[in-house]
Amino acid sequence: MEAEKVIAYTCQGCGSRGVNPSKTKKGNYLCPECGNQVEASEKRVVPKKKDK
């Protein structure tokens, strides 16, 4: 299985956190809660193997 890419974000305005925020036409990410611009970082999620 390969790692899945997700965009993790933290909102500066309301402090909510999550993944895959909506993107504006300018390429900025917006908070789904309050609509402020968020600080986003790309993360890789590696599925856990069940054999160990």
C-alpha positions, 0 to 999 in steps of 0.5 A: 500500500502506498502513502496517501497525501493529505493537506493538514491545516490549522486555522489562525482565526477560529483555531479549528484543525482538520484535513483537506481544506477548500482551495481558492482560485489564488491557491490559498486554503480557506477554513470550512468553519469561519472562512479565514485563510489557514496555515496548511501543510502537506502530510503523508498518511501511511496505512497501518499494516496488520501483520505485526 
